[in-house]
Amino acid sequence: MTKSLTSKSLTSVTALAASLILSGCLSMAPSNERPQTSIEQSLGKNLVAQDAAFTLEAWQDFFPDSNARVMIEEALQSNTDLRIAIARMAEIEGRYQIQREDLFPTINGEVSQSRTKNSANVFTIPGVDSIQDVYSANVGLMSYELDLFGRVRSLNNAALAQYLSSAEAARSVKLTVIAQTANAYYSWISAHRSLNLAEKTLQSRQDSLDLIQKRLDTGIASELDLAQAQAALATVSAQKARFERAHASAKSALELLIGKPLSTVDFDSQQLQLVEMAIELPDNINSDVLLSRPDVLSAEQSLYAANANIGAARAAFFPSISLTGQYGYSSTEFDNLFDSDSKTWSFMPSIRIPIFNNGLQANVDIAEAQQQRLIAEYEKAVQQAFSEVYQLMTNRSTYHGELQANRSLVKAQSKRLRLAEAKYKAGLASYLEVLNAQQDKFSAEQALLETERAQLANVISLYKALGGGDKAVTYEPQKNAEASDSEMTRSGDAE
């Protein structure tokens, strides 16, 4: 009884092992595990991440300015880098579909007719016509490989990982286009505002010069005052010329991104302003958020493709079995083509056993070298992501104070200018004091505009660096700490 049970158990185990091999479950590829990277746990000043969730809105909701959304839509439709990335993704998807077909048998049907004339000097039988017709109808199995050691499945996994990598690369390009276009749009607005400020300042300097000329004509002002006013006017005129070049350059950069002249874009030209945007983030967030950036995910999938290629290279050392078969009908008369006597079939299994092939080991060496390179590239991608986000978050914490200080400076310089002008008109100060106050006020206003633009650019870059995009992204540290992959929870339509 015991012997019988043991025999049955052994038979069951053998059958299970055979079924696993025949089903292609055996794999010689390394397991897919994310490499450990040497970065801090927290993206903040403290080493411990705060246990708080945050959400990145879809870009259509993140940008409150309708003009910015219009510019981004135009750029996404015409950007050549994005079109190249999408085409590359479609190409790799097609290759994956082709590779995937090797997992399943290929069945082909064929109906044919052939007419041949036999040589009378070679083949002569009395009563047999030298011209012969043959009709055939066949269904065939085309050289299907039994994936005993997972070679075909490994190649399929490699093709799938390469496709996923290309999809993440396309998403990364799309995020870059969104961020670049938004920054270019607000840079253009900032240059437009700077030019307007220079034009107003120039008009103010011209009014001051006219006033000094009148005061000189009545004997109240001096030639020195007139010369100082003329110098101030020339200085601002030169600055205005520089702002005109900067404005033209910003406009050209924006038009290059959207792929058309601004004059052909339907946007509200009366609403050209720098809007306030912010991302509500805790001061210290878990650095696992970086693992869901598209560039990091692309590097990760490329590494998984390399692992699968190692499995395919290793499996090539073992025998492979291919099956080829055909079943059908063949007859010299079409009328009896499908009679039982016209049936034909063939079955041709073949086995390939590598004996002397040094190229097989070379293929393994190449695949393993590629794996080591991609591990290093993955680690580099994570480290670069950490450095980028850390710097942007550090900048984020300082811009608020800088903006407040510059706004206070503009108010103080405006008050100083009013007092200096009043003192000059009362004869209690020289015109040089007014000129200094005018120039300092102009510089303070320019600094405020630049800080507002830089703060907005930092917010946009941080949004991109954290992996924002076509759909809302919610990051929950506590939930992700329990998950093995530590990935973002995404909601919304697929990108």
C-alpha positions, 0 to 999 in steps of 0.5 A: 500500500505504501509502495503504491502511494509512493509510486503514485506520488512520484508519478504525479510529481513527474507529470507536474514537472513535465507540464511546467516545462511544456507550459514554458514556466521554466525560466533561466532569467535573473529575477526582476528586482530593483537595485538598491540606490544610495540616496536619502530616505527623505526629500527635505531638510530632515532625514525622516519623511513625513507620513503625509499624502499629497496629490499632483493634479493632471496638467490640464487642472494644474495650470490655471491660466487658459493661455498656458493650456492653449500653448501646451496643447499646440506644442503637444500636437506639433512637437517633433521630439514627442512625435518621434518618441510616440512613433518609436513606441509604436514601432517597438509595440509592433516588434513585441506583437511579432515576438509574442506570436512565437509563443503560439503555434502558427497554422496556415491553410493553402489551396494550390493547383500545379500543372507539369509536363514530364519529359518523355525521355525521362518518365514514360509509362504507356497510357499516362499523359506526360502533362499532369495536373495536381490539386491540393488543399492543406492545413499546416503547423509551421515549425512550432518550438516547444519552449522547454527552457523558457527561451521563447518566453524570455524573448517575449518578456524582453520585447514587452519590457522594451515596449514598456520602457519606450512608453515611459520614455514617451511619457517623459518626453511629453512631460518635458514638452509640457514643462518647457512650453509652460516655462517658455510661455511665462518667460515670454510674459515676463519679458513682455512685462519687463519691456513694458516697465522699461517703456514706462520708465523711459517715458518717465525719464523723458518727462523728467528731462523736459521738466529739467529743461523748463527749470533750466530755462527759468534759471531754477535748474543747472546745466549739471541737472540737465546733463544728469537727466540726459544720461539717465534717459540714455541709460534707460533707452539702452536697457529698453533695447536689451529688453526688446531683444530678450522679448523677441528671443522669448517669443521665438523660443515659444513659437519654436515649441508650439510649431507656429507663429503666435499670431496664428494661435487663438489665445486671450492677448488681454490676459498676459500675466504671471499667475500664482501656482503652488504644489501643496507638499509636506516639508519632507517627503519619502524619496520612493516617490522618485521610483514612479518618475517616467525616466526612472521607470523607463530605466527599470524596464530596460533593466528587466529586458536585459534580465530576460535576454540573459534568460534567453541566452542561457536557454540557448545552451539546451536542446530545442524541439520544433514541430512541423506538420501538415494535413490535407488532400491531394489529387490529380482530379479536382472532382475527387479532391476531398475523397477519403483516398485523397487524404495526406499528412506529414509530421516532422519533429526535429531536435537541435542540440548545440555541441560546439558553439562558442557564440552561445557563451559570448551571447550570455557574456554580452547580455550580462554586460548589458545588465550591469550597464543598465543597473548603473544607468538605473542607479544614475537615473534615481540619483539624478532624480533625487538631486533634481527634486531635492534642489527644486524643493530647497528652492521652493522654500526660499522663493516665498521669502525672496518675493516678500522682500522684493515686494517690500523693496519696491514699496520702499524705493517708490516712497524714497523716489517720491520723497527725493522728488519733493525735496528736489522741487523744494530745493532741499536736494540735488537732482542726483539724489532723484536719479539714484532713487529712480534707478534703484526703483527701476532695478527693484521692479526688475528684480521682483519680476525676475523673482516672480518668473523664477518662482513660477519656473521652479513650481513647473519644474518641480511638478515635472520632476515629481512625475505629474502628467495627463492624470492625477497622481496621489502619493501615500507614504504609509501605503507605499511603505507596505508595498513591495514596489513603493509605487505611486497610486495613479487615478484617471485615464491612461496616458 
